[in-house]
Amino acid sequence: MKKAKANMENVPTHIAIIMDGNRRWARERFLPELAGHTHVAENILETLIEHGAKRGVKYMTFWAWSTENWGRKEEEVSGVMEIFRHVIKKKWQRLHEKGVRIKIIGDTSKFPSDIQKALSDVVEQTKDNTTITTIFALNYGGRDEIMRSMNHMMKKVLENAKEQKMIQQYNNVTIEQFTNSLDTASIPDPDLIVRTGGEQRLSGFLLWQSEYSELMFPSWYMPEFTPSKLDEIIEEFGSRARRFGK
């Protein structure tokens, strides 16, 4: 079948990225496993965000830490926490200076208190920036997000059990109400989800929001994600016909 010609003007509004392959990239180069995470933090993220903004992408989401990642070796977990501290202090300040708005999704209460405060500060500091919105998924899992949302909604019902209107409001929850209760409220669903590293699964990433997302599973690793590869992905996206079930 002949491939459709790419529409170079069809740039995804929101690209979400499952950052996979950091450890494999490091092992193949006989480097410590943390080297892959460090390379992405130091050399990849900022350039991708800048290039995405230049191409007209409005939102970019990076899944940086999942709810399952806490089960990794203690030295890797502590090493990644140090990388987070460095990125928030140094790299995110640079992004702020470039007009990037930063948002966080996930249950950040599991992080050390200094990281929690730093995350809160940078979200507040960048809230009025308009160049591009960058979302970092931290201690994020799709099922965890949905369960937290449901628990929050049930808590509101119980707290207002004497108010019949509140009970009626949540007796027939709408899609819009549920969507607005998620971490991603006010953030458009991703047009495109990319998982680097060749694995062809979403692993629970943005379960609710990915209903009509285009999916791509390139074989190269996250530390190899260059601006030119982002161009290739955008071009591939432009060649796809999105029907949204119609």
LUMTORNU-195798 format. One record per residue (C-alpha): residue in one letter; x, y, z. Coordinates in steps of 0.1 Angstrom, whole numbers, padded with zeros to 4 digits, always signed. Example, Ala and Ser with C-alpha at 12.3 -4.5 7.8 and 13.67 -1.06 7.14 Angstrom:
! LUMTORNU-195798
A+0123-0045+0078 S+0137-0011+0071 
END
This chain:
! LUMTORNU-195798
M+0000+0000+0000 K+0013+0034-0009 K+0021+0056+0021 A+0001+0088+0023 K+0020+0119+0017 A+0029+0137+0049 N+0011+0169+0057 M+0039+0191+0069 E+0014+0215+0085 N-0002+0188+0106 V+0018+0191+0137 P+0005+0173+0169 T-0007+0197+0196 H+0004+0173+0223 I+0032+0147+0221 A+0036+0124+0251 I+0068+0103+0255 I+0074+0071+0274 M+0112+0075+0280 D+0124+0039+0277 G+0158+0024+0271 N+0181+0045+0293 R+0196+0015+0311 R+0199-0005+0279 W+0217+0024+0262 A+0242+0026+0291 R+0248-0012+0292 E+0255-0014+0255 R+0282+0013+0261 F+0296-0004+0292 L+0286+0025+0313 P+0269+0026+0347 E+0231+0023+0344 L+0226+0059+0358 A+0246+0072+0328 G+0216+0068+0305 H+0193+0088+0329 T+0220+0115+0333 H+0225+0118+0295 V+0188+0123+0289 A+0186+0149+0317 E+0217+0168+0305 N+0216+0165+0268 I+0181+0155+0255 L+0152+0170+0273 E+0159+0207+0269 T+0168+0204+0232 L+0136+0183+0225 I+0114+0208+0243 E+0130+0237+0224 H+0127+0220+0191 G+0091+0210+0198 A+0082+0246+0205 K+0098+0257+0172 R+0078+0231+0153 G+0046+0244+0168 V+0040+0216+0194 K+0020+0232+0223 Y+0024+0204+0249 M+0050+0177+0255 T+0047+0151+0283 F+0076+0131+0295 W+0070+0100+0317 A+0101+0103+0340 W+0092+0080+0369 S+0064+0054+0372 T+0047+0041+0403 E+0065+0008+0397 N+0100+0023+0394 W+0103+0024+0432 G+0109-0013+0430 R+0143-0008+0413 K+0176-0012+0430 E+0182+0012+0459 E+0212+0028+0443 E+0193+0035+0411 V+0164+0050+0430 S+0186+0073+0451 G+0207+0082+0420 V+0176+0092+0400 M+0164+0113+0430 E+0197+0132+0428 I+0192+0137+0391 F+0157+0151+0397 R+0172+0176+0422 H+0198+0187+0397 V+0173+0190+0369 I+0148+0210+0389 K+0174+0234+0402 K+0195+0239+0370 K+0177+0227+0339 W+0142+0238+0348 Q+0154+0272+0356 R+0168+0274+0321 L+0134+0263+0307 H+0117+0290+0327 E+0140+0316+0312 K+0130+0303+0278 G+0093+0307+0285 V+0084+0271+0292 R+0055+0264+0315 I+0060+0233+0336 K+0033+0211+0350 I+0034+0178+0370 I+0011+0148+0369 G+0013+0119+0393 D+0014+0114+0431 T+0043+0136+0442 S+0036+0129+0479 K+0058+0099+0476 F+0089+0119+0469 P+0113+0134+0495 S+0100+0166+0510 D+0127+0188+0493 I+0118+0175+0459 Q+0081+0180+0466 K+0087+0216+0475 A+0110+0222+0445 L+0083+0208+0422 S+0056+0230+0437 D+0079+0261+0434 V+0088+0255+0397 V+0051+0249+0388 E+0042+0282+0405 Q+0072+0300+0390 T+0064+0290+0354 K+0026+0291+0355 D+0023+0322+0332 N+0048+0311+0306 T+0035+0306+0271 T+0062+0292+0248 I+0052+0256+0254 T+0038+0235+0282 T+0060+0207+0294 I+0044+0180+0316 F+0065+0157+0337 A+0048+0125+0349 L+0064+0117+0382 N+0054+0087+0403 Y+0027+0083+0377 G+0007+0053+0367 G-0026+0052+0347 R-0045+0030+0371 D-0031+0049+0401 E-0043+0082+0385 I-0078+0068+0379 M-0080+0053+0415 R-0069+0086+0430 S-0095+0104+0410 M-0123+0081+0420 N-0112+0083+0457 H-0112+0121+0455 M-0147+0121+0440 M-0161+0097+0466 K-0145+0117+0494 K-0163+0148+0481 V-0196+0129+0481 L-0191+0117+0517 E-0180+0151+0529 N-0212+0166+0514 A-0235+0136+0521 K-0261+0159+0537 E-0263+0180+0505 Q-0287+0162+0482 K-0275+0182+0452 M-0240+0169+0457 I-0252+0133+0459 Q-0272+0138+0427 Q-0243+0154+0409 Y-0221+0123+0414 N-0249+0098+0410 N-0244+0100+0372 V-0208+0111+0366 T-0202+0124+0331 I-0171+0119+0310 E-0164+0156+0314 Q-0166+0155+0351 F-0143+0125+0353 T-0118+0140+0329 N-0117+0172+0349 S-0109+0152+0381 L-0077+0137+0366 D-0042+0149+0369 T-0044+0161+0333 A-0074+0184+0338 S-0070+0214+0315 I-0043+0195+0294 P-0055+0182+0260 D-0053+0145+0253 P-0021+0135+0235 D-0024+0134+0198 L+0007+0112+0197 I+0023+0088+0222 V+0059+0077+0215 R+0076+0049+0234 T+0113+0047+0227 G+0133+0015+0230 G+0113-0007+0208 E+0088-0021+0234 Q+0053-0020+0219 R+0031-0014+0249 L+0019+0017+0269 S+0023+0001+0304 G-0006+0020+0317 F+0005+0054+0305 L-0023+0079+0302 L-0049+0051+0301 W-0079+0074+0300 Q-0064+0101+0278 S-0049+0078+0251 E-0083+0068+0236 Y-0075+0082+0202 S-0038+0089+0204 E-0016+0078+0175 L+0011+0054+0187 M+0047+0051+0176 F+0073+0026+0189 P+0108+0035+0175 S+0136+0010+0182 W+0161+0037+0193 Y+0165+0045+0229 M+0156+0077+0248 P+0192+0089+0250 E+0192+0089+0212 F+0161+0111+0208 T+0175+0140+0188 P+0156+0170+0172 S+0160+0153+0138 K+0142+0122+0152 L+0114+0144+0165 D+0111+0158+0129 E+0107+0123+0116 I+0081+0115+0141 I+0061+0147+0133 E+0064+0138+0096 E+0051+0103+0102 F+0022+0118+0123 G+0014+0141+0094 S+0010+0111+0071 R-0017+0094+0092 A-0054+0098+0088 R-0071+0103+0121 R-0108+0093+0120 F-0117+0093+0157 G-0140+0063+0152 K-0160+0080+0124 
END
